[in-house]
Amino acid sequence: MKGTHFIELCAQRKTPILFLQNIVGFMVGKHFENTGIAKNGAKMVTAVASARVPKLTLVIGGSYGAGNYGMCGRAYDPRFLFMWPNARISVMGGEQAASVLTQVAREKYEREGKKWTKEIELKIKQPIIDDYEYQGHPYYASARLWDDGIIDPALSRAILAQALSVCHNQIIEETKFGVFRM
């Protein structure tokens, strides 16, 4: 809720927003569902999508799942999106994806009456981890123009200042938010 409110205030005041991403995604599980993560996450995503102010995104670590959307990932059209060389971007982490897909494969094996071994597990798991690592790398993203460049962390302040300077000349439309259900 605080993030959503902050975005609303920035939009009302026509203040650009800088998103620093190092997020594993929105928390999952019964506890988080009962405390309103889906409802509050939807509010934040709506606020990000609706805000007409210049939005800049810098991925400084991981950027996974719905957290990427809530923190103004490429799908939400930030004016600029930069990544550090150590950043990773994906629907989920490689280990997490490999664990889920390995569990599915194991259940299938056992249903078919086959014996599951550690060797089979590694044979399935390692290529998945390798694929996620390769495709989640910033060079892979930049090569596909999913961002505006990989920047040296030491130059972040100067590059972001230059990007904000470019945004300063933009005419900012009035933001019209929908209804946020409490």
C-alpha positions as CSV (number, residue, x, y, z in Angstrom):
1,M,0.0,0.0,0.0
2,K,2.8,2.4,0.8
3,G,4.4,2.0,-2.7
4,T,1.0,2.5,-4.3
5,H,0.4,5.7,-2.3
6,F,3.9,7.0,-3.1
7,I,3.2,6.4,-6.9
8,E,-0.1,8.3,-6.6
9,L,1.6,11.2,-4.9
10,C,4.4,11.4,-7.5
11,A,1.8,11.3,-10.3
12,Q,-0.3,14.1,-8.6
13,R,2.9,16.3,-8.2
14,K,4.2,15.3,-11.7
15,T,7.4,14.0,-10.1
16,P,9.4,11.4,-12.1
17,I,9.8,8.0,-10.4
18,L,13.0,6.0,-10.2
19,F,12.5,2.2,-9.6
20,L,15.5,0.3,-8.2
21,Q,14.8,-3.4,-8.8
22,N,16.2,-6.2,-6.7
23,I,13.1,-8.2,-6.2
24,V,12.4,-11.9,-6.2
25,G,8.8,-11.4,-7.0
26,F,5.7,-11.1,-4.8
27,M,5.5,-13.5,-1.9
28,V,3.4,-16.6,-2.4
29,G,1.6,-18.9,0.1
30,K,-1.5,-19.0,2.2
31,H,-0.2,-16.5,4.8
32,F,0.6,-13.9,2.2
33,E,-2.6,-14.5,0.3
34,N,-4.6,-14.0,3.5
35,T,-2.8,-10.8,4.3
36,G,-3.8,-9.4,0.8
37,I,-0.7,-9.7,-1.3
38,A,-2.7,-10.2,-4.5
39,K,-5.0,-7.3,-3.8
40,N,-2.2,-4.9,-2.8
41,G,0.0,-6.1,-5.6
42,A,-2.8,-5.4,-8.1
43,K,-3.1,-1.9,-6.7
44,M,0.6,-1.2,-7.1
45,V,0.6,-2.6,-10.7
46,T,-2.4,-0.5,-11.5
47,A,-0.7,2.6,-10.1
48,V,2.5,1.9,-12.1
49,A,0.5,1.4,-15.3
50,S,-1.7,4.5,-14.8
51,A,1.0,7.0,-13.7
52,R,1.8,9.4,-16.6
53,V,5.0,10.7,-15.0
54,P,8.4,9.7,-16.4
55,K,9.4,6.4,-15.0
56,L,13.0,5.2,-14.9
57,T,14.0,1.6,-13.9
58,L,17.4,0.4,-12.8
59,V,17.8,-3.3,-12.2
60,I,20.6,-3.7,-9.6
61,G,20.0,-7.3,-8.7
62,G,17.3,-9.8,-9.5
63,S,14.1,-9.0,-11.2
64,Y,11.7,-11.9,-11.0
65,G,8.0,-12.6,-11.6
66,A,5.2,-10.2,-10.8
67,G,7.7,-8.0,-8.8
68,N,9.1,-7.0,-12.2
69,Y,5.7,-5.6,-13.1
70,G,5.1,-3.9,-9.8
71,M,8.5,-2.2,-10.0
72,C,8.0,-0.9,-13.6
73,G,9.6,-3.5,-15.7
74,R,9.7,-3.2,-19.5
75,A,6.0,-4.1,-20.0
76,Y,5.1,-0.9,-18.1
77,D,7.0,1.3,-20.5
78,P,9.6,3.1,-18.4
79,R,11.2,6.0,-20.2
80,F,14.5,4.4,-19.5
81,L,15.4,0.9,-18.2
82,F,19.1,0.2,-17.3
83,M,20.7,-2.9,-15.8
84,W,23.9,-3.5,-13.8
85,P,26.2,-6.3,-15.1
86,N,25.3,-8.5,-12.1
87,A,21.5,-8.1,-12.7
88,R,19.3,-11.0,-13.6
89,I,15.8,-10.9,-15.1
90,S,13.4,-13.8,-15.5
91,V,9.9,-15.1,-14.6
92,M,11.6,-16.9,-11.7
93,G,15.0,-17.9,-10.5
94,G,16.7,-20.9,-12.2
95,E,16.9,-22.9,-9.0
96,Q,13.2,-22.3,-8.3
97,A,12.2,-23.2,-11.9
98,A,14.4,-26.3,-11.8
99,S,13.0,-27.5,-8.5
100,V,9.4,-27.1,-9.7
101,L,10.0,-28.8,-13.1
102,T,12.1,-31.6,-11.5
103,Q,9.2,-32.3,-9.0
104,V,6.8,-32.6,-11.9
105,A,9.1,-35.0,-13.7
106,R,9.7,-37.0,-10.5
107,E,5.9,-37.4,-10.0
108,K,5.5,-38.5,-13.6
109,Y,8.3,-41.1,-13.2
110,E,6.8,-42.5,-10.0
111,R,3.3,-42.7,-11.6
112,E,4.8,-44.7,-14.4
113,G,6.5,-47.0,-11.8
114,K,10.0,-46.0,-12.7
115,K,12.8,-45.6,-10.1
116,W,13.9,-42.0,-9.4
117,T,17.6,-41.4,-8.8
118,K,19.9,-38.5,-8.1
119,E,21.5,-38.9,-11.5
120,I,18.1,-38.4,-13.2
121,E,17.4,-35.4,-11.0
122,L,20.6,-33.7,-12.0
123,K,20.2,-34.6,-15.6
124,I,16.8,-32.8,-15.6
125,K,17.8,-29.9,-13.2
126,Q,21.1,-28.7,-14.5
127,P,20.0,-27.8,-18.1
128,I,17.1,-25.8,-16.7
129,I,19.4,-23.9,-14.3
130,D,21.9,-23.3,-17.2
131,D,19.1,-22.0,-19.5
132,Y,17.7,-19.6,-16.9
133,E,21.2,-18.4,-16.1
134,Y,21.9,-17.8,-19.8
135,Q,18.6,-16.2,-20.7
136,G,18.4,-14.1,-17.5
137,H,21.8,-12.5,-18.1
138,P,21.8,-8.8,-18.8
139,Y,23.8,-9.3,-22.1
140,Y,21.0,-11.6,-23.3
141,A,18.4,-8.9,-22.4
142,S,20.3,-6.1,-24.0
143,A,20.9,-8.0,-27.2
144,R,17.2,-8.3,-27.6
145,L,16.7,-4.6,-26.7
146,W,14.7,-5.4,-23.6
147,D,16.6,-2.6,-21.8
148,D,18.4,0.7,-22.7
149,G,21.8,-0.7,-21.7
150,I,24.1,-2.2,-19.2
151,I,25.7,0.4,-17.1
152,D,28.7,0.5,-14.8
153,P,27.4,0.7,-11.2
154,A,29.9,3.5,-10.5
155,L,28.4,5.6,-13.3
156,S,24.8,5.0,-12.2
157,R,24.3,8.5,-10.7
158,A,25.6,10.3,-13.7
159,I,23.6,8.2,-16.2
160,L,20.4,8.5,-14.2
161,A,20.9,12.3,-13.9
162,Q,21.3,12.5,-17.6
163,A,18.1,10.4,-18.1
164,L,16.2,12.6,-15.7
165,S,17.4,15.7,-17.6
166,V,16.0,14.2,-20.8
167,C,12.7,13.5,-19.0
168,H,12.6,17.1,-17.7
169,N,11.7,18.4,-21.1
170,Q,8.7,16.1,-21.5
171,I,5.2,17.4,-21.1
172,I,3.5,15.4,-18.4
173,E,-0.1,14.5,-18.9
174,E,-2.6,14.5,-16.0
175,T,-2.8,11.0,-14.4
176,K,-6.3,9.5,-14.1
177,F,-6.3,6.6,-11.7
178,G,-9.1,4.1,-11.6
179,V,-10.7,3.0,-8.3
180,F,-8.4,1.4,-5.7
181,R,-10.6,-0.9,-3.6
182,M,-9.6,-0.9,0.0
